[in-house]
Amino acid sequence: MARYFHNDWVSYHFALPFGGGTLPDVAKYFLCLADTTLLTRASSRADFIAAELLQQNGYARSQLLFSDPGSFSNSNKRYDAPLVTGDFEADGGALQFQTVFLIANGHATANKTLTDASVNAATNVITATAHGLINGNEVIFSVQGGSTLPTGVAANTIYKVMSVATDSFQISTDGVTAIDITSTGAGTFYLRYVPARIVLLDVLTDPRLLQDGKPYSYDLYLAGMNTTYGVGV
């Protein structure tokens, strides 16, 4: 197993004291599972979310609450960050994953399943019941099998949502002008929720299979201030 802080997170973390900025919402850290796609510390947010498991067979993002901030160890000459645990459970089928990653300012929802009936090509409106998005949130779309995305929508491309209603929204590249959707696509596709930041990733040596009905707890050691704890921190 190799653990890495994401390049963007490292830059953000060290820029905060000097350049200012807003700290992530403490209630919006989630631990996520990704498939066997090769992910690295330089992979984009879209890459991570495209590889995240679909919200099927019991998979859901696991919220992490950092009640223990850790402390500086005089004996070790480093800041000892706490241990946090993410809980997952397969239900209705097995879950296979190889990368565990932590997101900041993310959404509790990983993804929603849509169909061509979810798209109105005349109004550029996409319907997703109780989607929970707000204007400015970012999403990507992906397909599997023989399905096709609506014309005008590119796979694994980050879009900002706009004109948000409880069960519908439009998408844009700039948050101002809606993407012109000229056909509804065909079959099933997926709305995936993109976080503001990828914090870190643990890449397992081999894929791990979580059997149906089995709970799984993943201990994440956040000790990242000293290189003895992992690679590239």
N, C-alpha and C positions, 0 to 999 in steps of 0.2 A: 504494500500500500504506500502511496505517496500523497502527501498533503501539501497544498499550495494555497497561498493567498492570491486572489485574482489581481492582475496588474492594475486594473482600474480602482480596486479597493485600496491597494497600497498607496497609489497616488492621492486618492481622496483622503485617506486617513492622515497622511502627512501634510496635506494642504490645509486641513481644517484649522490648526492653530495659527497659521500664518496668513492664509487667504480668506479666512472667514467661511461662512456657509452654515447650513442647517444640519444638525445631527439627525440621523435616521430615527424614525418613530420606534420606540422600544417595543411596541405591541405588534410590529410588522416584520419581525424576523421569522423566517420559516426554513425548516430543513426539508430538502427535496431529494428525490431519487431520479436518476437518469439511466437510460438504457446503455447498451454497449458502445455507443458512439464515442470515438476518441475525443475527449475534451481536455483542454489545456488551460493554463492560467491566462493565455492570450485569446481564448475563444470568446466570441461576442456573446452578449446577453441573448440574442436571438438563437445562437447555436445551443446554449444551455436549455432554453425553454423548448426549442424544437425537439431536444433529446429527452426532456422530462417525460416520465411515465404518464400515460393518459389516466384520467380520473375514473378508472375502472377497476374491478376486482378489489375494491376496498381502498385503493390508493388515494391518499389525500396529503397535502402538505402538512407538516408537523410544526406547530407554533412553538418557538423557543422563547422563554422568558428569563432574562438575565437578572435574577434577584441577587446573585453573588457577584460583585465586581472583581473579586480576586484581590491580591495584595502584592506589594514589592517584597521580594525575599532578599534580605541582606546577605544570607549565607550563599545563595546561588547567584547573587548580583544580577537579578532579572525580575521582571514583573511576572508573577505566576497567575495566569488567567484561570478562570474556573472551568469545571467540567459541566457540560449541559447534555441533556439526553433527548433525542427525538424518537417518538414512538410511532410505529407503523403496524398495520395488520392486514394480511390478505384475506379477502372475503369473496367467495364466488369463483375463485381461480387463483393461480399462482402469480407472483410478481417477480420479474427478473430485472436486476439492476447491476451496474458496475461503478457508477459514480454517485457519491453523496455530495450535495452542495448546499451552501447556506446563502440565502438571499436577504437583502435589507430593503425596507420600504416596499414589501411585496403584498400580494393579495392572498387571502386564505384559499381562494379558488385556484386550482391549477389550470383547468381547462373546461370547456363545455362542448358538447357535441351538437353540431348544426347540420341542416340539410339544405338542399336548394330551395325548399319551401320557406326557409328562414330569411331569404333575401328578396327584397323588392327592387328590381332593376330600374323601375320608373322613378323611384324616390331616393334611391341609393341608401335605403334604410335596411339595417340588419336587425332581426328580432332574436333575442335570447332571453328567455323568461328569468326574471330576478337576477340579472347578470351582476349587479353590485358595483358596476363601474361608475366613475365620475369623469367629467370632461377633463381631458389631458392624460388620463391613464393610457398605458401603452399595451398593445396586443400584437400577436402574430397569428397567422392562419396556416394550417397544414392539412394535408390530405393523406389518405392511405388507400391502398387497393386501386380500383379502377375509377375512383371518383375524380372530379375536376373542380377547381375553385371557380368562383364567379369571375367573369372576364373583367379585368381592371384591378383585380386583387392578386398580388404576387405572394408565393409561398415564402414563409420564414422571413418576411420583411416587417420591420417594426412600423406600426401605424399608431397614431394618436386617435382616441375616440372623441367625438364631438356630438352636439345636439342630443345629449343623453336623456332618455326617458327611462322609466322603471324597467321596461322590458325591451327597449330598442336603443339604437345608436347609429351614427354614421362614423366612417373612418376617414382619416386625412393624413397627409405627411407633415403638415404644419399646424394642425389644430384649428385651422380657419376655413379651408376650402375642402369640401367633401370629395372623396374619390368618386369618379364617375363609373358606376357599375353598369355594364351594358348587357350582361346575361347573368342568370342565377347560378350557373354552374350545374353540376350533376352529382347526385349521390350524397355521401356523408363527408363532412370536413370538420375541422376542430378550431375553436377559438381558444387561444392560449394566452394566459395573463403574464405579462412581462414585468419584472420588478425593476426598481430604480438601480439597484446594485447587485452584483454577484460578489459575495464576500470571500468565500473560500471553497475549495473542492478537495474531496478525498477520492482518489482513484484507486479502486481495489485491484489486486493482482489478477483476479479472475471474476467472471460474473457470479453473482450470488442469487440463489433462487429462494424466494420466500413462499413456502407452501401454503395452500389454501387453509384458512382457519388458524394460522400460526401468528402470534404477535412477535414483533421484533423491535428491540430498543437499540438505538445507535448512540454510543457515547462519543461525544465530540469534545476533544480537549482543545480549548482555545488558546493554549500556551503557544503563542506565536512570536514572542519578543526575543527568542533565542534560537539560533539555527540548529541546536541539538535536538529540537523538537520535530523538525521536519525538513523538507526540501524547499529551498528557494524562498524562505521567509526572511 
